């Protein structure tokens, strides 16, 4: 098997899992789904820069082939943005749970949760 096939399969599995979790009804699962999709995008951006093993990311006269440094810089930037976005979404989900008493995405309270008060 080639390296490209393995990377493409990993990207497809992350996207499939991310879409599945994003379509669930609870906020924590939606947050995990969005995180998986962002990991898939990071892996895709990294794969754009040609998958070459043991090559420098900058131009060198001694080495004929080099990898493209732009996708690597994009992935590093995307990791920071993803971390900030995930932290914000977790805080919003927690605030929504504390305000509504339910972690359902549509805001409806299930029958077994109506009698419980989530706040101490």
GURO-531629 format. One record per residue: x, y, z of N, C-alpha, C in turn; residue in three letters. Coordinates in steps of 0.02 Angstrom, whole numbers, plus 50000, padded with zeros to 5 digits. Each point is the difference from the previous one (the first is absolute). Layout:
REM residues N
XYZXYZXYZALA...
REM end
This chain:
REM residues 120
500424994150000499585005950000500445006250000UNK499765004949966500395006249997499825004650058UNK500455004550013499915004850055499415004649986UNK499905001849936499455004549983499324996750013UNK499964993549987499374996550013499844999750075UNK500514998950041499904999950072499795006850027UNK500315005249975499825006850022499295001749978UNK499834998349938499325001349975499484996150040UNK500164993850018499544996150041499925003050070UNK500545002450029499965003250065499585006449997UNK500095003949948499605006149991499274998249993UNK499854995049960499304998049989499694997450065UNK500374996350040499734997550063499875005750049UNK500465004950003499895005750044499405004249978UNK499925001049936499435003949975499354996250014UNK499994993549987499404996050012499805000150074UNK500494999050043499865000350072499795006950022UNK500315005149972499825006950017499305001949979UNK499814997949940499325001549976499494996250042UNK500144993750015499544996050041499905003350068UNK500555001950033499935003050066499695006949997UNK500135003849947499715006749994499244999849991UNK499744994549975499284999449989499644997050060UNK500364998650054499694997350060499635005550037UNK499614998250051499575004750033500295003450062UNK500584997950022500285002850062500605004449983UNK500105005150041500515005049984500714997250004UNK500144995650047500684997350006500194996049937UNK499524996249974500144996249939500105004649940UNK499635005549998500095004849946500695003250003UNK500225001650060500675002950009500544995049978UNK499934993750019500484994949978499994999249924UNK499415000349970499954999449928500345005749964UNK499915006150024500345005749970500764999550008UNK500224997450056500714999150012500294994849952UNK499644994549989500244994949953500045002849929UNK499515004049981500025003049933500595004749994UNK500145003750052500585004649996500654996149996UNK500054994250035500594995849994500074997349928UNK499444998349970500024997549931500235005549952UNK499795006250011500225005549958500755001250010UNK500234999650062500725000850013500414994649964UNK499774993850004500354994549966499985000949925UNK499455002549974499945001349928500495005549979UNK500035005450039500475005449984500724997650002UNK500154995750049500674997350005500164995549940UNK499514996249977500114995549943500085003849935UNK499755006049996500075004149940500745001449986UNK500405000750052500705001749993500444994349978UNK499754995449963500364994149974500284995850056UNK499814993850002500224995450052500674996949981UNK500535003550018500684997649986500354999150067UNK500304994250010500334998450062500735002249996UNK500265002750055500705002050008500225005249949UNK499575004949987500185005649957499935006450039UNK500425004949989499955006250037499405004249977UNK499715004050045499435004249980500205006449965UNK500665001149991500235006049966500454997949942UNK500135004749956500414998549941500734999450020UNK500324994849974500714998950012500314997749934UNK500565002849981500314998349936500244992749998UNK500174997350058500244993150003499444994949992UNK499405001950019499424995549996499575002049941UNK499834995149958499615001649940499275001350017UNK499704995750041499305000950018499945002850070UNK499525004350008499845002650067499255000450007UNK499775000250061499285000650012499805007350000UNK499375001249990499745006849999499885002350072UNK500305005550023499925002150069499335003650013UNK499655002249948499385003650010499464995750034UNK499874993849979499504996050036500184998750072UNK500654999450015500214999050069499855006150042UNK500115005949972499835006250036499255000750008UNK499614998049949499275000350005499744995350054UNK500304994150005499784995250051500155002650070UNK500585003050010500175002850065499515005650019UNK499825004149952499515005350013499324997150014UNK499814994849962499344996950009499954996550068UNK500544997350025499994996850066499845005150054UNK500315005849996499885005350049499285002549995UNK499765001049940499315002349991499504994750024UNK500144993649986499574994650023499974999650076UNK500565000950033500014999950073499565005650028UNK500075005949974499595005650023499264998949986UNK499854997549940499304998749982499694994650045UNK500384994850013499744994650043499895002450071UNK500445004150026499915002750067499385004450003UNK499895004149949499405004249998499364995949996UNK500004994949957499404995949992499854996050064UNK500524997650035499894996450062499705004750053UNK500255006150004499725004850048499285001849982UNK499855000849936499315001449980499544994250015UNK500244993849989499594994150014499884999450075UNK500515001450040499924999750073499515005350024UNK500055005949972499545005450019499284998349980UNK499934997149941499334998049977499714994650045UNK500424995350022499774994750045499785003050067UNK500395004650026499835002950065499385004449996UNK499895003249943499415004349993499364996149987UNK500044994849957499404996449981499884993650040UNK500524997350030499934993850037500024993949957UNK500165000849936500034994449953500605001049954UNK500294994549978500545000649953499784998249929UNK499365000249988499734998849933500165006149956UNK500154998749937500175005449954499415004449986UNK499404997149996499415004049986499715003550061UNK500274998750060499795003450060499434996850037UNK499714994649972499454996750034500264995850058UNK499614999850053500184995950058499664993249994UNK500394994750009499724993349996499564998650061UNK499574994949996499524998650052500344998250067UNK500564996449997500324998050062500425005650031UNK500105005549965500405005550026499565005850026UNK499354999749990499575005650019499975001150075UNK500054994550038499945000650072500655001950034UNK500564999249964500655001450031500205007249987UNK500305003050049500265006749994500754999449992UNK500315002149943500724999049990500425004650045UNK499715005250027500395004650042499974997950073UNK500555000350035500004998050071499675005250043UNK
REM end
